[in-house]
Amino acid sequence: MFCRVSRNLTGLRGILTGASSGVGRALARALATRGARLLVTGRREQRLTDLVAEFPGQLSMAAGDLTQAVFRQQLVAQATATYGGLDLVLAAAGSGAVGPFAESTPVTLREIFEIDFFAPVELVRLALPALREGRTPAAVFVGSILGEHALPLHAEYCAAKAALHGFVQAVRPELRAEGIGLLLAMLGPTESEFWDNLLAGERASWSQGQPLSAEATAAAILRALEQGRSVVQPGWRARSFTTLARLWPGLLDRAITRKVREPHRS
Ligand SMILES: NC(=O)c1ccc[n+]([C@@H]2O[C@H](COP(=O)([O-])OP(=O)(O)OC[C@H]3O[C@@H](n4cnc5c(N)ncnc54)[C@H](OP(=O)(O)O)[C@@H]3O)[C@@H](O)[C@H]2O)c1
């Protein structure tokens, strides 16, 4: 029988991607406040410098492009050297693209898969030897409700997040046998810079409304991590979406197709 491994976050040593904004930055602050020590990363160096200055002695930084294999290797080496081991990998970095597939390009498809699928998965692969030696070790993947039920005009992003969800589901039992937990966070609309940093296209009208704050999202993810859960869907919007998707997928499809066709209002 499977038992959940509850975690005390105090003193845990981790790597956190996507720390320069949004959910990643909120996770960094919440984890540091709880006494974790983290190597935080993103491309925007000044953002990381400012973040590290908020928690001297607890956060260290490495700026770089996570889609580069050499940089991922550097992250694992730096974290284990700085902290003497590794207990957590939190993969929050990600990016989106919006627009009809017929007008999109092979470059966009590859770029989205590089940051939303290959980067988190390969980072965790590299970290496995260190995680095996860690205390209550875990990897956290930030996915999306769109990885559970896809939207038109978001083909690349939905496909990459669906791949990530499939990966986590397949690998979770393999790593559980080694004592490493995998947590998948399926986010709904969340307050962040996501829509400002799209790799292609413009903000979608369906995303307007009342997103959950990055801080509330981070708090829900950390609660789930402490409780040793496998999946978390922060906020009622995310939970309603995935419930609808499972029970009445046709109804959801009709509703979102109508919404996606609405003109953009900012
Ligand atoms: N916001 C939403 O509504 C929503 C909904 C569902 C899922 N999500 C997921 O939530 C996660 C966090 O996104 P967010 O909403 O917090 O958006 P965000 O504010 O745009 O944050 C994205 C983070 O990813 C980093 N990043 C992007 N490309 C990178 C690269 N090539 N190398 C290194 N770092 C990179 C960015 O840092 P730099 O730009 O400094 O590199 C930034 O720190 C993503 O995985 C996203 O797919 C978001």
PDBQT file of the ligand as one rigid body, heavy atoms in Angstrom, charges set to zero:
ROOT
HETATM    1  N1  LIG A 301      -0.003  32.313 -15.607  1.00  0.00    +0.000 N 
HETATM    2  C1  LIG A 301      -0.897  31.388 -15.938  1.00  0.00    +0.000 C 
HETATM    3  O1  LIG A 301      -2.095  31.713 -16.153  1.00  0.00    +0.000 OA
HETATM    4  C2  LIG A 301      -0.492  29.934 -16.026  1.00  0.00    +0.000 A 
HETATM    5  C3  LIG A 301      -1.509  28.972 -16.189  1.00  0.00    +0.000 A 
HETATM    6  C4  LIG A 301      -1.149  27.630 -16.249  1.00  0.00    +0.000 A 
HETATM    7  C5  LIG A 301       0.185  27.258 -16.139  1.00  0.00    +0.000 A 
HETATM    8  N2  LIG A 301       1.142  28.217 -15.987  1.00  0.00    +0.000 N 
HETATM    9  C6  LIG A 301       2.550  27.773 -15.872  1.00  0.00    +0.000 C 
HETATM   10  O2  LIG A 301       3.107  28.338 -14.697  1.00  0.00    +0.000 OA
HETATM   11  C7  LIG A 301       4.532  28.373 -14.847  1.00  0.00    +0.000 C 
HETATM   12  C8  LIG A 301       5.034  29.726 -14.343  1.00  0.00    +0.000 C 
HETATM   13  O3  LIG A 301       4.624  30.733 -15.252  1.00  0.00    +0.000 OA
HETATM   14  P1  LIG A 301       4.130  32.160 -14.743  1.00  0.00    +0.000 P 
HETATM   15  O4  LIG A 301       2.663  32.194 -14.906  1.00  0.00    +0.000 OA
HETATM   16  O5  LIG A 301       4.704  32.470 -13.428  1.00  0.00    +0.000 OA
HETATM   17  O6  LIG A 301       4.737  33.092 -15.908  1.00  0.00    +0.000 OA
HETATM   18  P2  LIG A 301       5.923  34.156 -15.884  1.00  0.00    +0.000 P 
HETATM   19  O7  LIG A 301       5.670  35.220 -14.882  1.00  0.00    +0.000 OA
HETATM   20  O8  LIG A 301       6.098  34.568 -17.313  1.00  0.00    +0.000 OA
HETATM   21  O9  LIG A 301       7.193  33.302 -15.414  1.00  0.00    +0.000 OA
HETATM   22  C9  LIG A 301       7.868  32.441 -16.285  1.00  0.00    +0.000 C 
HETATM   23  C10 LIG A 301       9.256  32.184 -15.743  1.00  0.00    +0.000 C 
HETATM   24  O10 LIG A 301       9.927  31.254 -16.619  1.00  0.00    +0.000 OA
HETATM   25  C11 LIG A 301      11.227  31.751 -16.894  1.00  0.00    +0.000 C 
HETATM   26  N3  LIG A 301      11.667  31.337 -18.220  1.00  0.00    +0.000 N 
HETATM   27  C12 LIG A 301      10.979  31.367 -19.386  1.00  0.00    +0.000 A 
HETATM   28  N4  LIG A 301      11.749  30.941 -20.404  1.00  0.00    +0.000 NA
HETATM   29  C13 LIG A 301      12.956  30.630 -19.858  1.00  0.00    +0.000 A 
HETATM   30  C14 LIG A 301      14.174  30.131 -20.392  1.00  0.00    +0.000 A 
HETATM   31  N5  LIG A 301      14.323  29.853 -21.701  1.00  0.00    +0.000 N 
HETATM   32  N6  LIG A 301      15.215  29.926 -19.551  1.00  0.00    +0.000 NA
HETATM   33  C15 LIG A 301      15.104  30.204 -18.232  1.00  0.00    +0.000 A 
HETATM   34  N7  LIG A 301      13.962  30.660 -17.659  1.00  0.00    +0.000 NA
HETATM   35  C16 LIG A 301      12.908  30.873 -18.472  1.00  0.00    +0.000 A 
HETATM   36  C17 LIG A 301      11.078  33.274 -16.827  1.00  0.00    +0.000 C 
HETATM   37  O11 LIG A 301      12.334  33.872 -16.514  1.00  0.00    +0.000 OA
HETATM   38  P3  LIG A 301      13.192  34.789 -17.510  1.00  0.00    +0.000 P 
HETATM   39  O12 LIG A 301      12.261  35.466 -18.461  1.00  0.00    +0.000 OA
HETATM   40  O13 LIG A 301      13.920  35.720 -16.582  1.00  0.00    +0.000 OA
HETATM   41  O14 LIG A 301      14.102  33.811 -18.178  1.00  0.00    +0.000 OA
HETATM   42  C18 LIG A 301      10.122  33.428 -15.663  1.00  0.00    +0.000 C 
HETATM   43  O15 LIG A 301      10.816  33.440 -14.444  1.00  0.00    +0.000 OA
HETATM   44  C19 LIG A 301       4.829  28.091 -16.323  1.00  0.00    +0.000 C 
HETATM   45  O16 LIG A 301       5.266  26.781 -16.453  1.00  0.00    +0.000 OA
HETATM   46  C20 LIG A 301       3.462  28.262 -16.988  1.00  0.00    +0.000 C 
HETATM   47  O17 LIG A 301       3.340  27.462 -18.141  1.00  0.00    +0.000 OA
HETATM   48  C21 LIG A 301       0.848  29.552 -15.920  1.00  0.00    +0.000 A 
ENDROOT
TORSDOF 0
